[in-house]
């Protein structure tokens, strides 16, 4: 059977990480970057995407894809809200 999922080695973990996990971590970082305004939450903006990327690398790809799609939809929603705030100001 042909393996269609791409994996990448991680030197420190000695494990393979799926492409969906990396993409999900990237989109989660973008979502946090757009929505975080409090300085106290800035550390979580950098830690949570890395944590979730490592956490999700052993989960089924459907769950990771589901999480990633809703991160993308949340980014679009937040951008629309921010654009609306700029028009009212």
C-alpha positions as CSV (number, residue, x, y, z in Angstrom):
1,X,0.0,0.0,0.0
2,X,1.2,3.4,-0.9
3,X,1.8,5.9,2.0
4,X,0.5,9.3,0.9
5,X,1.3,11.2,4.1
6,X,4.5,13.1,4.2
7,X,6.6,12.9,7.4
8,X,9.6,14.8,8.6
9,X,12.2,13.6,11.2
10,X,12.7,15.7,14.3
11,X,16.3,15.4,15.6
12,X,15.5,16.0,19.3
13,X,12.4,13.8,19.5
14,X,13.7,11.0,17.3
15,X,10.2,10.8,15.8
16,X,8.4,11.6,12.7
17,X,6.0,14.4,12.5
18,X,3.2,14.6,9.9
19,X,2.8,17.4,7.5
20,X,-0.7,18.2,8.8
21,X,0.7,18.7,12.3
22,X,3.2,21.2,11.0
23,X,0.6,23.1,9.1
24,X,-1.8,23.1,12.0
25,X,0.9,24.5,14.3
26,X,1.6,27.3,11.7
27,X,-2.0,28.2,11.4
28,X,-2.5,28.1,15.1
29,X,0.4,30.5,15.5
30,X,-1.2,32.9,13.0
31,X,-4.5,32.7,14.8
32,X,-2.9,33.5,18.1
33,X,-0.7,36.3,16.6
34,X,-3.9,38.0,15.2
35,X,-6.1,37.7,18.2
36,X,-3.8,38.2,21.2
37,X,-3.7,41.7,22.5
38,X,-2.8,41.2,26.2
39,X,1.0,41.3,26.9
40,X,0.6,38.6,29.6
41,X,-0.6,36.1,26.9
42,X,2.3,36.7,24.6
43,X,4.3,33.7,26.0
44,X,1.3,31.4,25.3
45,X,1.3,32.6,21.8
46,X,4.7,31.0,21.2
47,X,4.4,28.0,23.4
48,X,0.9,26.7,22.5
49,X,1.4,26.1,18.8
50,X,4.6,24.1,19.5
51,X,2.9,22.1,22.2
52,X,-0.1,21.3,20.1
53,X,2.1,20.4,17.1
54,X,4.0,17.8,19.2
55,X,0.8,16.7,20.9
56,X,-1.1,16.2,17.6
57,X,1.6,14.3,15.8
58,X,0.3,11.0,17.0
59,X,-3.4,11.8,16.5
60,X,-5.4,10.7,13.5
61,X,-4.9,13.0,10.5
62,X,-8.7,13.6,10.3
63,X,-8.7,15.2,13.7
64,X,-5.6,17.3,12.9
65,X,-7.3,18.4,9.6
66,X,-10.5,19.3,11.5
67,X,-8.5,21.4,14.0
68,X,-6.5,23.1,11.2
69,X,-9.6,24.0,9.1
70,X,-11.3,25.6,12.1
71,X,-8.1,27.5,12.9
72,X,-8.1,28.8,9.3
73,X,-11.8,29.8,9.6
74,X,-11.1,31.5,12.9
75,X,-8.3,33.5,11.3
76,X,-10.7,34.6,8.5
77,X,-13.3,35.5,11.1
78,X,-10.8,37.5,13.2
79,X,-9.6,39.4,10.1
80,X,-13.2,40.4,9.2
81,X,-13.8,41.6,12.8
82,X,-10.6,43.6,12.8
83,X,-11.5,45.1,9.4
84,X,-14.9,46.1,10.8
85,X,-13.3,47.8,13.8
86,X,-11.0,49.8,11.6
87,X,-14.0,51.1,9.6
88,X,-15.9,52.2,12.7
89,X,-12.9,54.1,14.1
